[in-house]
Amino acid sequence: MSGETPVDAPLLSVDDVAVSLGGVRVLDGVNASADSGTFVGLVGPNGAGKTTLLRTLNAALTPDRGTVRIDGADVSGLSAKEVGRLVATVPQDTSLSFDFSVRQTVEMGRTPYLSRFGGMRPRDQETVERAMARTTVEQFADRSITEISGGERQRVLLARALAQDTPLLLLDEPTASLDINHQVRTLELVRDLVDDGKTVVAAIHDLNLAAHYCDDLLLLGEGRILASGAPESVLTEATLERAFGANAVVSRHPVTGSVYVTALPDRPTGGDAEGRIHVVGGGGSAARYLYLLSAAGYEVSVGALNEGDSDTETARQLGLDAVTVDPFAPVDPATRETVRERIERADVTLVADVEVGEGNLANLEAVRAADEVVLVETRPFAERNYAGETATRIYEGIRSRATVATPDEVVGAVTDAVARVRSRSPSGPAR
Ligand SMILES: Nc1ncnc2c1ncn2[C@@H]1O[C@H](COP(=O)(O)OP(=O)(O)OP(=O)(O)O)[C@@H](O)[C@H]1O
């Protein structure tokens, strides 16, 4: 079979697979493929069918319909030993009842290569040692598998899977019982394996880890593929809503640049605060305040922001009034007037600790028109001022009459400032 496979055929291909468990259809019409040297993340809510799909890929389950091919071979026609040379699996449940040592457990990975009466050959021993070194389990090689922690056991099972030396590696929640350091180390190791040519399919609950490390994602929901492709095309607010029923904001992580999902508790409604707040932010500096202020009940406007800025995306998600300019374009005079008009209409203007450059200096200038200003300061303005002396002068002018707040104090400071405005003008903010 594999002799007929074209050179550029995917290493793994899943064609119209349907699987039932206990008489219930758990997977239906699943199509997927993975090229050699790619890391595919399987994401989706609890019960979506991720484990079932992994167990179908390694032939532990036989589909009702459809085929799974690895390296061109239909796995349903292969012996267990043949399958064991093509695909290795680290299961979700790492509890092992037998009392083997760590080394013996890793050695089990060589089973598909051993003849019935022959023992481990030097080549097998070398592979085992290499697998233990890569997963840093050598230091407890002689301990019993029942006497190490859950996270350590997970690394031992990864070592066993590496010892199996297969082109395809399946991981079911590889980071589930790992501390934050070992989560990253494990995924870095998986990434290295992939860069060396291995193909990995991993069920991963943490969407942000999945987005950062995987080349492609497969989003499963109710046994079907809801979306597949690059993380940024799969993790959209619409697909997250559909698959998880979650109200989430998708942005870029400020440090890694990867797609970043933040689940919000609920669409902000219900707060009974009254008043208009204009927010000056950008680059994600305002997102938290936009959410908190609209949750409190305020009518919030924001800007000027660039289209595509993560604060713009958050504002859209929350249904707020965002004044925007084109991506990378500076705030032009007409937009500056719009911002000024929003600020004059607002009871309070909140200035987030945004970085200020020539492009958005006009926003600061417009804040001069504000009645009450709350200024968030987590670091000195000098560290985020790229617009020189003029900006410093404008900022100092604003600061001298603003309430300076820490991020946690913002909603309280805004509420106090609204109360001050209202007490000065009993008829409310009808300006
Ligand atoms: N042996 C079984 N008999 C009947 N139904 C089963 C069986 N095993 C799993 N299921 C059902 O199949 C569906 C898919 O389960 P699966 O474990 O594949 O989901 P999953 O996406 O891996 O979930 P999780 O994220 O919670 O691990 C679930 O509804 C589950 O209840």
The ligand as an SDF file (V2000), in Angstrom:
LIG
                    3D

 31 33  0  0  0  0  0  0  0  0999 V2000
  -17.3400    3.6460   26.1410 N   0  0  0  0  0  0  0  0  0  0  0  0
  -18.2200    4.5950   25.8350 C   0  0  0  0  0  0  0  0  0  0  0  0
  -19.5250    4.3070   25.6480 N   0  0  0  0  0  0  0  0  0  0  0  0
  -20.4240    5.2440   25.3280 C   0  0  0  0  0  0  0  0  0  0  0  0
  -20.1010    6.5400   25.1490 N   0  0  0  0  0  0  0  0  0  0  0  0
  -18.8170    6.9000   25.3230 C   0  0  0  0  0  0  0  0  0  0  0  0
  -17.8190    5.9610   25.6760 C   0  0  0  0  0  0  0  0  0  0  0  0
  -16.6360    6.6090   25.7690 N   0  0  0  0  0  0  0  0  0  0  0  0
  -16.9030    7.9090   25.5030 C   0  0  0  0  0  0  0  0  0  0  0  0
  -18.2120    8.0790   25.2170 N   0  0  0  0  0  0  0  0  0  0  0  0
  -18.8750    9.3490   24.8580 C   0  0  0  0  0  0  0  0  0  0  0  0
  -18.3210    9.8050   23.6430 O   0  0  0  0  0  0  0  0  0  0  0  0
  -18.2460   11.2190   23.6140 C   0  0  0  0  0  0  0  0  0  0  0  0
  -16.8180   11.6520   23.2610 C   0  0  0  0  0  0  0  0  0  0  0  0
  -15.9530   11.3000   24.3080 O   0  0  0  0  0  0  0  0  0  0  0  0
  -14.4080   11.6290   24.2380 P   0  0  0  0  0  0  0  0  0  0  0  0
  -13.7750   11.0540   25.4570 O   0  0  0  0  0  0  0  0  0  0  0  0
  -13.8670   11.2260   22.9210 O   0  0  0  0  0  0  0  0  0  0  0  0
  -14.4470   13.2200   24.3160 O   0  0  0  0  0  0  0  0  0  0  0  0
  -13.2470   14.2490   24.5580 P   0  0  0  0  0  0  0  0  0  0  0  0
  -13.3960   15.3010   23.5240 O   0  0  0  0  0  0  0  0  0  0  0  0
  -11.9440   13.5350   24.6010 O   0  0  0  0  0  0  0  0  0  0  0  0
  -13.6330   14.8300   25.9840 O   0  0  0  0  0  0  0  0  0  0  0  0
  -12.7150   15.4330   27.1740 P   0  0  0  0  0  0  0  0  0  0  0  0
  -12.2770   16.7780   26.7110 O   0  0  0  0  0  0  0  0  0  0  0  0
  -13.7050   15.5480   28.2840 O   0  0  0  0  0  0  0  0  0  0  0  0
  -11.6060   14.4850   27.4360 O   0  0  0  0  0  0  0  0  0  0  0  0
  -18.7100   11.6810   24.9840 C   0  0  0  0  0  0  0  0  0  0  0  0
  -20.0300   12.0990   24.8760 O   0  0  0  0  0  0  0  0  0  0  0  0
  -18.5940   10.4500   25.8340 C   0  0  0  0  0  0  0  0  0  0  0  0
  -19.5490   10.4730   26.8740 O   0  0  0  0  0  0  0  0  0  0  0  0
  1  2  1  0
  2  3  1  0
  2  7  2  0
  3  4  2  0
  4  5  1  0
  5  6  2  0
  6  7  1  0
  6 10  1  0
  7  8  1  0
  8  9  2  0
  9 10  1  0
 10 11  1  0
 11 12  1  0
 11 30  1  0
 12 13  1  0
 13 14  1  0
 13 28  1  0
 14 15  1  0
 15 16  1  0
 16 17  2  0
 16 18  1  0
 16 19  1  0
 19 20  1  0
 20 21  2  0
 20 22  1  0
 20 23  1  0
 23 24  1  0
 24 25  2  0
 24 26  1  0
 24 27  1  0
 28 29  1  0
 28 30  1  0
 30 31  1  0
M  END
$$$$
